[in-house]
Amino acid sequence: MTEKFAADVLICGAGAAGLALAIELARRGISFRLIEKMDGPFHGSRGKGIQPRTQEIFEDLGILDRLVAIGGLYPSERRHREDGSYVDSDATDHGVSSAAEPYHLPLMVPQFLTEGLMRERLEELGHRAEFGRELIGFEQDADGVTVRLMGEAGAETLRVRWLVGADGGRSVVRHVLGIDFPGKTLGVRAIVADVILTGLTRDAWHRFNEGNMARQISFCPLAGTGMFQIQGPIPLEGDIDLSAEGLKAIVAERTNRDDIHIQSVSWASAYSMNARLADRYRVDRVFLAGDAAHIHPPTGGQGLNTSVQDAYNLGWKLAAVANGAPEALLDTYEEERRPVAAAMLGLATKLLDALKRGDMRRGREVHQLDIGYPESSLAPEQPSRVGGLLAGDRAPDAPVRGAAGRAVRLFDLFKGTHWTLLGYEVERGAVRPRRDMHIHIFGPKGDMLDDEGHFRDAYAPAVGDWILVRPDGYIGAIVTSGDMETLETYLAQVGLGLVDTGCN
Ligand SMILES: Cc1cc2nc3c(=O)[nH]c(=O)nc-3n(C[C@H](O)[C@H](O)[C@H](O)COP(=O)(O)OP(=O)(O)OC[C@H]3O[C@@H](n4cnc5c(N)ncnc54)[C@H](O)[C@@H]3O)c2cc1C
């Protein structure tokens, strides 16, 4: 008899990773519960930088325009000198937007506003996070996971097919699984505080004593709010007074100014910086995502972005397997995401060292647009292809036109939960349609027109090529018309095999 589960997935933790995963499952109709031990939403600004690649993902999830509407761009950085003068500079390499990369500027949105929009999107999809409900233990067997929860209404035990620990750096799920979290403590402790203050303008990110770890302090005007985010290193040991009075004293001592008045503190925290990576992201039916799997210094604004992208990678795979795709698809989550986190830990630590010296510059690498999965078992080798895109690469955008005349972007064609198969000068009937895959054809009698050549520039297709784009916007496979068997094998591997209707 088939076992009846309370839900397919239990997501533990309603931070950025848990919410992104919940949206991904909700829009695919997969049953899940999202629990959060806190009684209400987190209200700190912490992860305020939304990188261009995450903007593309938020566009797909349906919240990018709302995010831009409530957030803003980073202002220039103002380095204040001892004598009261200052110099403004732009510490971020912005690049330029292009047809292939529509977003090139990191957005600033305080984390509590981003998470608020994600909850709003989740509600539109008919789901809510359950606050005040804590995971206190679990056991798994071959068929499912038995989880124990505690909340105001008392204890609850339920059976789910999969458990995802999106429960932050101190992850209970990681501890119960006994997964090691090796790495290092970076010897830096810092404060972060969201405050209302007077005495500083809102047109710049004010920085004092750059390069001096004992006296450094910065004030970033938080877009979408009237607050500033204060950040600064503090001694490794000892209590820190995070009240308005306590912060005022630190500010006066470090800036030598008596005109900066902290009026109120909305959220504040003192934390030690670590760079750690979980040895494994999965033990059978239980997964780790977000800070539960990797923690690092905030330099470069990578943590929330990487956490959302973990969930974006795991979500479609869990949904596919819940709907009958081979279980092996789930192995590709750790295979693809763990190397990304390892590289990101190196980057954030390198930027922290630069910050200590007072010469941090954030380049293209923080934008996360070059992340890809070329080594993945979901990225078959293409020995015949020289140059251009390869399987595992991010699928670029391109403005094109529908045959009926309307302007459309490739990202519009990708938007949603389906796979997309793009054919270039191919025969339409060569691939049978199937559920969850949209087919578009460029070329004579195609439904898509590439008048301005943006598709050709970005994808460098050869005549007869088929390009398969995954639901998370990475290239799954590129095959020639002479190699349709490879495409069919690939589609079966990801759960898109042909259904025998008995009508053929
Ligand atoms: C000063 C600072 C600046 C930062 N700046 C940036 C930035 O610019 N860009 C960026 O990308 N990142 C930034 N980050 C990092 C970012 O905040 C984190 O990476 C992000 O919050 C991780 O999201 P998460 O969902 O994985 O974990 P969390 O946000 O930690 O969420 C985990 C949730 O799980 C809940 N939970 C834990 N245990 C249980 C349990 N047993 N049962 C139920 N619920 C549980 C917790 O209460 C929590 O709400 C910054 C961090 C700091 C400290």
The ligand as an ORCA input file, in Angstrom:
! r2SCAN-3c Opt
* xyz 0 1
  C      25.680     42.317      8.403
  C      25.208     41.350      7.375
  C      25.099     41.819      6.081
  C      24.711     40.933      5.081
  N      24.654     41.427      3.814
  C      24.275     40.587      2.810
  C      24.098     41.104      1.472
  O      24.297     42.295      1.186
  N      23.701     40.231      0.521
  C      23.483     38.906      0.811
  O      23.181     38.136     -0.121
  N      23.593     38.419      2.071
  C      23.972     39.211      3.084
  N      24.042     38.721      4.357
  C      23.753     37.304      4.615
  C      22.259     36.976      4.674
  O      21.624     37.733      5.659
  C      22.078     35.466      4.936
  O      22.925     34.740      4.083
  C      20.630     35.016      4.704
  O      19.795     35.509      5.717
  C      20.520     33.486      4.701
  O      19.174     33.103      4.538
  P      18.670     31.704      5.070
  O      17.216     31.653      4.744
  O      19.540     30.624      4.576
  O      18.897     31.743      6.640
  P      18.249     32.680      7.739
  O      17.964     34.030      7.206
  O      19.138     32.574      8.922
  O      16.845     31.978      8.057
  C      16.756     30.759      8.764
  C      15.426     30.716      9.489
  O      15.256     29.430     10.089
  C      14.616     29.594     11.347
  N      14.871     28.397     12.175
  C      16.054     28.019     12.721
  N      15.907     26.867     13.388
  C      14.608     26.496     13.256
  C      13.852     25.369     13.738
  N      14.413     24.412     14.472
  N      12.539     25.297     13.428
  C      11.945     26.280     12.669
  N      12.620     27.364     12.204
  C      13.945     27.459     12.483
  C      15.260     30.866     11.879
  O      14.483     31.450     12.909
  C      15.365     31.723     10.630
  O      14.240     32.554     10.449
  C      24.418     39.567      5.390
  C      24.499     39.115      6.699
  C      24.891     39.989      7.680
  C      24.993     39.479      9.081
*
